[in-house]
Amino acid sequence: MGDAEVGNTTPEMTPVEPQPELAPPAPASGPFYGTGRRKTSVARVYVRPGSGQLRVNGRALEKFFVRPHWREHARQPLVFVGSAEQYDADIKVSGGGAGGQAGAVRLGLARALAAANPELRPKLRRGGFLTRDPRMKERKKYGQKGARKRFQWTKR
């Protein structure tokens, strides 16, 4: 290679036109769906923008969950992200008892909120709202009185 070739060659710079940034998609009006499960309870949650009304099996949340702890537990995801007054939810829940149903509603509500606004997903994940509680009742074993309890052993 000669000196003339090295010093005189410059790559041609073609001007790059700036690409227009795509605007984020407009939030849809819903409904957004989330399924929640806890123990043997299953909750189907439909969330849409609104004024904060939560209806469980056709009744208001306060009428369905009579204990304050169950109400607070079910409403936690909305309060955690600060949008308790921005969404309405129609919830169908079945199976299990009231505590399990409240846990199922909590998970379903968190999943529906994550579907409605994907920016909330990391915050809900850090708060532990998108993790299903895996604890279930242990089954009874044959030859025993219960899941763990044995019949009393006698030597004679």
TIPAKE-599542 format. One record per atom (N, C-alpha, C): residue number from 0; residue in one letter; x, y, z; atom name. Coordinates in Angstrom, 1 decimal. Atoms other than C-alpha are relative to their C-alpha. Layout:
# residues N
num, residu, east, north, up, atome
NUM, A, X, Y, Z, CA
...
//
This chain:
# residues 156
num, residu, east, north, up, atome
0, M, 0.8, -1.2, 0.0, N
0, M, 0.0, 0.0, 0.0, CA
0, M, 0.9, 1.2, 0.0, C
1, G, -0.7, -1.2, 0.1, N
1, G, 1.2, 3.4, -0.9, CA
1, G, -0.5, 1.0, 1.0, C
2, D, 0.4, -1.0, -0.9, N
2, D, 1.1, 6.5, 1.2, CA
2, D, -1.2, 0.8, -0.5, C
3, A, 1.0, -0.8, 0.6, N
3, A, -1.3, 8.2, -1.2, CA
3, A, -1.4, -0.7, 0.2, C
4, E, 1.2, 0.7, -0.2, N
4, E, -3.9, 5.4, -0.8, CA
4, E, -0.5, 0.1, 1.5, C
5, V, 0.4, 0.0, -1.4, N
5, V, -3.9, 5.5, 3.0, CA
5, V, -0.5, 1.4, 0.4, C
6, G, 0.3, -1.3, -0.4, N
6, G, -4.0, 9.2, 3.5, CA
6, G, -1.2, 0.6, -0.7, C
7, N, 1.1, -0.6, 0.7, N
7, N, -6.5, 10.1, 0.8, CA
7, N, -1.3, -0.7, 0.0, C
8, T, 1.3, 0.7, 0.0, N
8, T, -9.2, 7.5, 1.3, CA
8, T, -0.8, 0.4, 1.3, C
9, T, 1.0, -0.3, -1.1, N
9, T, -12.1, 8.8, 3.4, CA
9, T, -1.3, -0.6, -0.3, C
10, P, 1.3, 0.5, 0.2, N
10, P, -15.3, 7.0, 3.8, CA
10, P, -1.0, 1.1, -0.2, C
11, E, 1.0, -1.0, 0.3, N
11, E, -18.2, 8.9, 2.4, CA
11, E, -1.1, -0.1, 1.1, C
12, M, 1.0, 0.0, -1.1, N
12, M, -20.6, 9.9, 5.2, CA
12, M, -1.4, 0.4, -0.7, C
13, T, 1.3, -0.3, 0.5, N
13, T, -24.2, 9.7, 4.1, CA
13, T, -0.9, 0.5, 1.1, C
14, P, 0.8, -0.6, -1.1, N
14, P, -26.5, 11.9, 6.2, CA
14, P, -1.2, -1.0, 0.3, C
15, V, 1.0, 0.9, -0.4, N
15, V, -28.9, 9.7, 8.2, CA
15, V, -1.2, 0.9, 0.5, C
16, E, 1.2, -0.8, -0.4, N
16, E, -32.4, 11.1, 8.5, CA
16, E, -0.5, -0.5, 1.3, C
17, P, 0.5, 0.5, -1.3, N
17, P, -33.8, 11.0, 12.0, CA
17, P, -1.3, -0.7, -0.2, C
18, Q, 1.3, 0.8, 0.1, N
18, Q, -36.5, 8.3, 12.3, CA
18, Q, -1.0, 0.6, 1.0, C
19, P, 1.0, -0.5, -0.9, N
19, P, -39.7, 9.6, 13.8, CA
19, P, -0.3, -1.1, 1.1, C
20, E, 0.3, 0.9, -1.1, N
20, E, -40.3, 8.1, 17.2, CA
20, E, -1.5, -0.4, 0.0, C
21, L, 1.4, 0.4, 0.0, N
21, L, -43.4, 6.0, 17.5, CA
21, L, -0.6, 0.4, 1.4, C
22, A, 0.6, -0.3, -1.2, N
22, A, -45.8, 7.3, 20.0, CA
22, A, -0.5, -1.2, 0.7, C
23, P, 0.5, 1.2, -0.7, N
23, P, -46.8, 4.9, 22.7, CA
23, P, -1.5, -0.2, -0.3, C
24, P, 1.4, 0.2, 0.3, N
24, P, -50.1, 3.2, 22.0, CA
24, P, -1.0, 0.6, 1.0, C
25, A, 0.9, -0.6, -0.9, N
25, A, -53.1, 5.0, 23.5, CA
25, A, -0.6, -1.1, 0.8, C
26, P, 0.6, 1.1, -0.9, N
26, P, -54.5, 3.1, 26.5, CA
26, P, -1.4, -0.3, -0.4, C
27, A, 1.4, 0.4, 0.4, N
27, A, -57.5, 1.1, 25.5, CA
27, A, -0.9, 0.1, 1.2, C
28, S, 0.9, -0.2, -1.1, N
28, S, -60.6, 1.5, 27.5, CA
28, S, -0.4, -1.3, 0.8, C
29, G, 0.2, 1.2, -0.8, N
29, G, -60.7, -2.1, 28.6, CA
29, G, -1.2, -0.8, -0.6, C
30, P, -0.5, 0.5, -1.3, N
30, P, -61.9, -4.4, 30.0, CA
30, P, 1.3, -0.8, -0.2, C
31, F, -1.2, 0.7, -0.1, N
31, F, -58.6, -5.9, 31.0, CA
31, F, -0.3, -1.2, 1.0, C
32, Y, 0.4, 1.2, -0.8, N
32, Y, -58.7, -9.5, 32.4, CA
32, Y, 1.2, -0.5, 0.7, C
33, G, -1.1, 0.7, -0.8, N
33, G, -56.7, -11.2, 35.1, CA
33, G, -0.7, -1.1, 0.8, C
34, T, 0.4, 1.1, -0.7, N
34, T, -57.1, -14.6, 36.7, CA
34, T, 0.8, -0.1, 1.3, C
35, G, -0.7, 0.2, -1.3, N
35, G, -56.3, -15.1, 40.4, CA
35, G, -0.4, -1.3, 0.6, C
36, R, 0.3, 1.2, -0.7, N
36, R, -56.0, -18.3, 42.3, CA
36, R, 0.7, 0.0, 1.4, C
37, R, -0.5, 0.1, -1.3, N
37, R, -55.5, -19.0, 46.0, CA
37, R, -0.7, -1.2, 0.7, C
38, K, 0.5, 1.2, -0.6, N
38, K, -55.9, -22.4, 47.8, CA
38, K, -1.0, -0.6, -1.1, C
39, T, 0.9, 0.6, 1.0, N
39, T, -59.1, -23.7, 46.0, CA
39, T, -0.9, 1.0, -0.6, C
40, S, 0.8, -1.1, 0.5, N
40, S, -60.5, -20.3, 45.1, CA
40, S, 0.5, 0.5, -1.4, C
41, V, -0.4, -0.5, 1.3, N
41, V, -60.5, -18.9, 41.6, CA
41, V, -0.8, 1.3, -0.2, C
42, A, 0.6, -1.3, 0.3, N
42, A, -61.2, -15.2, 40.7, CA
42, A, 0.2, 0.4, -1.4, C
43, R, -0.1, -0.6, 1.3, N
43, R, -61.9, -13.8, 37.3, CA
43, R, -0.3, 1.5, 0.1, C
44, V, 0.0, -1.4, -0.2, N
44, V, -61.2, -10.1, 37.3, CA
44, V, 0.0, 0.8, -1.3, C
45, Y, 0.1, -0.8, 1.2, N
45, Y, -62.3, -7.6, 34.6, CA
45, Y, 0.2, 1.5, 0.5, C
46, V, -0.3, -1.3, -0.4, N
46, V, -60.8, -4.1, 35.1, CA
46, V, -0.2, 1.0, -1.2, C
47, R, 0.2, -1.1, 1.0, N
47, R, -61.8, -0.9, 33.2, CA
47, R, 0.1, 1.3, 0.7, C
48, P, 0.0, -1.3, -0.6, N
48, P, -61.2, 2.8, 33.8, CA
48, P, -1.3, 0.4, 0.5, C
49, G, 1.2, -0.4, -0.6, N
49, G, -63.7, 4.2, 36.1, CA
49, G, 0.2, 0.8, 1.3, C
50, S, 0.0, -0.9, -1.2, N
50, S, -64.4, 5.7, 39.6, CA
50, S, 0.4, -0.8, 1.2, C
51, G, -0.5, 0.8, -1.2, N
51, G, -63.1, 2.9, 41.9, CA
51, G, -1.0, -0.9, 0.6, C
52, Q, 1.0, 0.9, -0.6, N
52, Q, -66.2, 0.7, 42.3, CA
52, Q, 0.5, -1.5, -0.3, C
53, L, -0.3, 1.4, 0.2, N
53, L, -65.4, -3.0, 42.9, CA
53, L, -1.2, -0.8, 0.4, C
54, R, 1.2, 0.9, -0.2, N
54, R, -68.2, -5.5, 42.5, CA
54, R, 0.5, -1.5, -0.1, C
55, V, -0.4, 1.4, -0.1, N
55, V, -67.7, -9.1, 43.6, CA
55, V, -1.3, -0.8, 0.0, C
56, N, 1.2, 0.8, 0.2, N
56, N, -70.3, -11.6, 42.4, CA
56, N, -1.3, 0.8, 0.0, C
57, G, 1.2, -0.9, 0.1, N
57, G, -72.7, -8.7, 41.7, CA
57, G, -0.3, 0.9, 1.2, C
58, R, 0.2, -0.8, -1.2, N
58, R, -72.3, -7.2, 45.2, CA
58, R, 1.2, 0.9, 0.2, C
59, A, -1.1, -0.9, -0.3, N
59, A, -70.2, -4.3, 46.4, CA
59, A, 1.1, -0.8, 0.9, C
60, L, -1.1, 0.7, -0.8, N
60, L, -66.8, -5.4, 47.9, CA
60, L, -0.2, 0.0, 1.5, C
61, E, 0.2, -0.1, -1.5, N
61, E, -67.8, -4.2, 51.4, CA
61, E, -1.1, -1.0, 0.4, C
62, K, 1.0, 0.9, -0.4, N
62, K, -70.9, -6.4, 51.3, CA
62, K, 0.4, -1.4, -0.2, C
63, F, -0.5, 1.4, 0.3, N
63, F, -69.1, -9.5, 49.9, CA
63, F, 1.0, -0.4, 1.1, C
64, F, -1.0, 0.3, -1.0, N
64, F, -66.1, -9.4, 52.2, CA
64, F, -0.3, 0.7, 1.3, C
65, V, 0.5, -0.7, -1.2, N
65, V, -67.5, -8.7, 55.7, CA
65, V, 1.1, 0.4, 0.9, C
66, R, -1.1, -0.4, -0.9, N
66, R, -64.2, -8.6, 57.6, CA
66, R, 0.9, 1.1, -0.7, C
67, P, -0.8, -1.1, 0.6, N
67, P, -62.1, -5.4, 57.1, CA
67, P, 1.4, -0.6, -0.6, C
68, H, -1.3, 0.5, 0.5, N
68, H, -58.9, -7.5, 56.7, CA
68, H, -0.1, -0.6, -1.4, C
69, W, 0.2, 0.6, 1.3, N
69, W, -60.3, -9.4, 53.7, CA
69, W, -0.2, 1.1, -1.0, C
70, R, 0.2, -1.1, 0.9, N
70, R, -61.4, -6.1, 52.1, CA
70, R, 1.3, 0.6, -0.4, C
71, E, -1.3, -0.6, 0.2, N
71, E, -58.0, -4.6, 52.6, CA
71, E, 1.0, -0.9, -0.9, C
72, H, -0.9, 1.0, 0.7, N
72, H, -56.2, -7.7, 51.3, CA
72, H, -0.4, 0.0, -1.5, C
73, A, 0.4, 0.1, 1.3, N
73, A, -58.3, -7.8, 48.2, CA
73, A, 0.3, 1.3, -0.8, C
74, R, -0.2, -1.3, 0.7, N
74, R, -57.9, -4.1, 47.4, CA
74, R, 1.5, 0.4, 0.0, C
75, Q, -1.4, -0.4, -0.1, N
75, Q, -54.1, -4.0, 48.1, CA
75, Q, 0.7, 0.4, -1.3, C
76, P, -0.7, -0.4, 1.2, N
76, P, -52.8, -3.9, 44.5, CA
76, P, -0.4, 1.4, -0.5, C
77, L, 0.4, -1.4, 0.4, N
77, L, -54.9, -0.8, 43.7, CA
77, L, 0.5, 1.1, 0.9, C
78, V, -0.6, -1.0, -0.9, N
78, V, -53.8, 1.0, 46.8, CA
78, V, 1.5, 0.2, -0.2, C
79, F, -1.4, 0.0, 0.1, N
79, F, -50.2, 0.0, 46.3, CA
79, F, 0.5, 0.9, -1.2, C
80, V, -0.4, -0.8, 1.2, N
80, V, -50.0, 1.6, 42.8, CA
80, V, -0.6, 1.4, 0.0, C
81, G, 0.6, -1.4, -0.2, N
81, G, -52.1, 4.6, 43.9, CA
81, G, -1.1, 0.2, -1.1, C
82, S, 1.0, -0.2, 1.0, N
82, S, -54.9, 4.0, 41.4, CA
82, S, -1.3, -0.6, 0.5, C
83, A, 1.2, 0.6, -0.6, N
83, A, -57.7, 3.0, 43.8, CA
83, A, -1.3, 0.7, -0.5, C
84, E, 1.2, -0.7, 0.5, N
84, E, -60.1, 5.6, 42.4, CA
84, E, 0.0, 0.2, -1.6, C
85, Q, -0.1, -0.2, 1.4, N
85, Q, -59.1, 5.2, 38.7, CA
85, Q, -0.6, -1.2, -0.8, C
86, Y, 0.5, 1.2, 0.7, N
86, Y, -60.4, 1.7, 37.9, CA
86, Y, -1.3, -0.6, 0.7, C
87, D, 1.1, 0.8, -0.4, N
87, D, -63.7, -0.2, 38.2, CA
87, D, 0.3, -1.4, -0.3, C
88, A, -0.2, 1.5, 0.2, N
88, A, -63.6, -4.0, 38.6, CA
88, A, -1.2, -0.8, 0.2, C
89, D, 1.1, 0.9, -0.1, N
89, D, -66.1, -6.6, 38.0, CA
89, D, 0.6, -1.4, 0.2, C
90, I, -0.7, 1.2, -0.4, N
90, I, -65.1, -9.8, 39.8, CA
90, I, -0.9, -1.2, 0.2, C
91, K, 0.7, 1.2, -0.2, N
91, K, -66.4, -13.3, 39.7, CA
91, K, 0.9, -1.0, 0.8, C
92, V, -0.9, 0.8, -0.8, N
92, V, -65.0, -15.5, 42.4, CA
92, V, -0.8, -1.3, 0.5, C
93, S, 0.7, 1.2, -0.4, N
93, S, -65.8, -19.1, 43.3, CA
93, S, 1.0, -1.0, 0.7, C
94, G, -0.8, 1.0, -0.6, N
94, G, -64.5, -22.0, 45.5, CA
94, G, 0.6, 0.5, 1.3, C
95, G, -0.8, -0.4, -1.2, N
95, G, -62.8, -22.0, 48.9, CA
95, G, -0.8, 0.8, 1.0, C
96, G, 0.6, -0.8, -1.0, N
96, G, -63.5, -19.8, 51.8, CA
96, G, 0.3, 1.5, -0.2, C
97, A, -0.1, -1.5, 0.2, N
97, A, -63.5, -16.0, 52.3, CA
97, A, 1.5, 0.4, -0.1, C
98, G, -1.4, -0.4, 0.0, N
98, G, -59.8, -15.7, 53.0, CA
98, G, 0.7, -0.4, -1.3, C
99, G, -0.5, 0.4, 1.2, N
99, G, -58.8, -17.7, 50.0, CA
99, G, -0.5, 0.8, -1.2, C
100, Q, 0.6, -0.8, 1.1, N
100, Q, -61.2, -15.8, 47.8, CA
100, Q, 0.6, 1.4, 0.0, C
101, A, -0.6, -1.3, 0.0, N
101, A, -59.7, -12.5, 49.0, CA
101, A, 1.4, 0.0, -0.6, C
102, G, -1.3, 0.2, 0.7, N
102, G, -56.2, -13.8, 48.0, CA
102, G, -0.1, -0.1, -1.5, C
103, A, 0.2, 0.2, 1.5, N
103, A, -57.5, -14.9, 44.6, CA
103, A, -0.4, 1.4, -0.6, C
104, V, 0.4, -1.3, 0.6, N
104, V, -59.1, -11.4, 44.0, CA
104, V, 1.3, 0.9, 0.0, C
105, R, -1.2, -0.8, 0.0, N
105, R, -55.8, -9.8, 45.0, CA
105, R, 0.9, -0.3, -1.2, C
106, L, -0.8, 0.4, 1.1, N
106, L, -53.8, -11.8, 42.5, CA
106, L, -0.6, 0.4, -1.4, C
107, G, 0.7, -0.3, 1.3, N
107, G, -56.4, -11.4, 39.7, CA
107, G, 0.0, 1.5, -0.3, C
108, L, 0.0, -1.5, 0.2, N
108, L, -56.6, -7.6, 40.3, CA
108, L, 1.4, 0.5, -0.4, C
109, A, -1.4, -0.4, 0.4, N
109, A, -52.8, -7.3, 40.1, CA
109, A, 0.3, -0.4, -1.4, C
110, R, -0.2, 0.5, 1.4, N
110, R, -52.7, -9.3, 36.9, CA
110, R, -0.7, 0.9, -1.0, C
111, A, 0.8, -0.8, 0.8, N
111, A, -55.5, -7.2, 35.4, CA
111, A, 0.6, 1.4, -0.1, C
112, L, -0.7, -1.3, 0.0, N
112, L, -53.7, -3.9, 36.4, CA
112, L, 1.2, -0.1, -0.9, C
113, A, -1.2, 0.2, 0.8, N
113, A, -50.5, -5.2, 34.8, CA
113, A, -0.3, 0.0, -1.5, C
114, A, 0.4, 0.1, 1.4, N
114, A, -52.4, -5.9, 31.6, CA
114, A, -0.5, 1.4, -0.5, C
115, A, 0.5, -1.4, 0.3, N
115, A, -54.1, -2.4, 31.7, CA
115, A, 1.1, 1.0, -0.2, C
116, N, -1.1, -1.0, 0.0, N
116, N, -50.9, -0.5, 32.3, CA
116, N, 1.3, -0.8, 0.2, C
117, P, -1.3, 0.7, -0.1, N
117, P, -47.6, -2.4, 31.5, CA
117, P, 1.1, 0.7, 0.8, C
118, E, -1.0, -0.7, -0.8, N
118, E, -45.6, 0.3, 33.3, CA
118, E, -0.1, -0.4, 1.4, C
119, L, 0.2, 0.4, -1.4, N
119, L, -47.1, -0.9, 36.6, CA
119, L, 0.6, -1.4, 0.3, C
120, R, -0.4, 1.4, -0.2, N
120, R, -45.8, -4.5, 36.1, CA
120, R, 1.3, -0.1, 0.9, C
121, P, -1.2, 0.2, -0.9, N
121, P, -42.3, -4.0, 37.7, CA
121, P, -0.3, 0.4, 1.4, C
122, K, 0.3, -0.5, -1.4, N
122, K, -43.7, -2.1, 40.7, CA
122, K, -0.9, -1.1, 0.7, C
123, L, 0.9, 1.0, -0.5, N
123, L, -46.4, -4.8, 41.2, CA
123, L, 0.9, -1.3, 0.3, C
124, R, -0.8, 1.1, -0.2, N
124, R, -43.7, -7.5, 40.9, CA
124, R, 0.9, 0.2, 1.2, C
125, R, -0.9, -0.3, -1.2, N
125, R, -41.4, -5.8, 43.5, CA
125, R, -0.9, -0.1, 1.3, C
126, G, 0.9, 0.1, -1.1, N
126, G, -44.4, -5.6, 45.8, CA
126, G, -0.5, -1.3, 0.4, C
127, G, 0.3, 1.4, -0.2, N
127, G, -45.0, -9.3, 45.5, CA
127, G, -1.5, -0.3, -0.3, C
128, F, 1.4, 0.2, 0.3, N
128, F, -48.5, -9.0, 44.0, CA
128, F, -0.2, -0.9, -1.2, C
129, L, 0.2, 0.8, 1.1, N
129, L, -47.9, -11.0, 40.9, CA
129, L, 0.5, -1.4, 0.2, C
130, T, -0.5, 1.3, -0.3, N
130, T, -46.6, -14.1, 42.7, CA
130, T, -1.2, -0.8, 0.6, C
131, R, 1.1, 0.9, -0.6, N
131, R, -49.2, -16.9, 43.3, CA
131, R, 0.5, -0.6, 1.3, C
132, D, -0.3, 0.7, -1.2, N
132, D, -49.2, -18.2, 46.8, CA
132, D, -0.2, -1.5, -0.2, C
133, P, 0.1, 1.4, 0.4, N
133, P, -48.5, -21.9, 46.3, CA
133, P, -0.6, -0.9, 1.2, C
134, R, 0.4, 0.9, -1.2, N
134, R, -49.7, -23.1, 49.8, CA
134, R, -1.4, -0.6, -0.2, C
135, M, 1.2, 0.7, 0.2, N
135, M, -52.4, -25.7, 49.5, CA
135, M, -0.2, -0.9, 1.2, C
136, K, 0.2, 1.0, -1.1, N
136, K, -54.0, -28.1, 52.0, CA
136, K, 0.6, -1.3, -0.4, C
137, E, -0.6, 1.3, 0.2, N
137, E, -52.1, -31.3, 52.3, CA
137, E, -1.1, -1.1, 0.1, C
138, R, 1.0, 1.1, 0.1, N
138, R, -54.1, -34.4, 51.4, CA
138, R, 0.1, -1.0, 1.1, C
139, K, 0.0, 1.1, -1.0, N
139, K, -55.1, -37.1, 53.9, CA
139, K, 0.6, -1.2, -0.6, C
140, K, -0.6, 1.2, 0.5, N
140, K, -53.0, -40.2, 53.6, CA
140, K, -0.7, -1.3, 0.6, C
141, Y, 0.7, 1.3, -0.5, N
141, Y, -54.4, -43.8, 53.9, CA
141, Y, 0.8, -0.5, 1.2, C
142, G, -0.6, 0.6, -1.2, N
142, G, -53.7, -45.6, 57.2, CA
142, G, 0.4, 1.1, 1.0, C
143, Q, -0.3, -1.0, -1.0, N
143, Q, -53.5, -42.3, 59.0, CA
143, Q, -1.3, 0.7, 0.3, C
144, K, 1.1, -0.7, -0.5, N
144, K, -55.9, -40.1, 60.9, CA
144, K, -0.3, 1.3, -0.8, C
145, G, 0.1, -1.2, 0.8, N
145, G, -55.2, -37.0, 58.8, CA
145, G, 1.2, 0.1, -1.0, C
146, A, -1.1, -0.2, 0.9, N
146, A, -52.5, -35.5, 56.6, CA
146, A, 1.3, -0.4, 0.6, C
147, R, -1.2, 0.3, -0.8, N
147, R, -49.8, -35.8, 59.3, CA
147, R, -0.3, -0.9, 1.2, C
148, K, 0.3, 0.8, -1.3, N
148, K, -51.5, -37.3, 62.4, CA
148, K, -0.2, -1.4, -0.3, C
149, R, 0.1, 1.5, 0.1, N
149, R, -51.1, -41.0, 62.9, CA
149, R, -1.0, -0.5, 1.0, C
150, F, 0.7, 0.7, -1.1, N
150, F, -53.3, -43.4, 64.8, CA
150, F, 0.9, -0.3, 1.1, C
151, Q, -0.8, 0.3, -1.2, N
151, Q, -52.1, -44.1, 68.3, CA
151, Q, 0.5, -1.4, -0.1, C
152, W, -0.6, 1.3, 0.0, N
152, W, -49.7, -47.0, 68.5, CA
152, W, 0.0, -0.6, 1.4, C
153, T, 0.0, 0.7, -1.3, N
153, T, -50.1, -49.5, 71.3, CA
153, T, 0.9, -1.3, -0.1, C
154, K, -0.9, 1.2, 0.0, N
154, K, -47.5, -52.2, 72.2, CA
154, K, -0.9, -1.3, 0.2, C
155, R, 0.8, 1.2, -0.4, N
155, R, -50.1, -54.7, 73.7, CA
155, R, -1.5, 0.4, -0.1, C
//
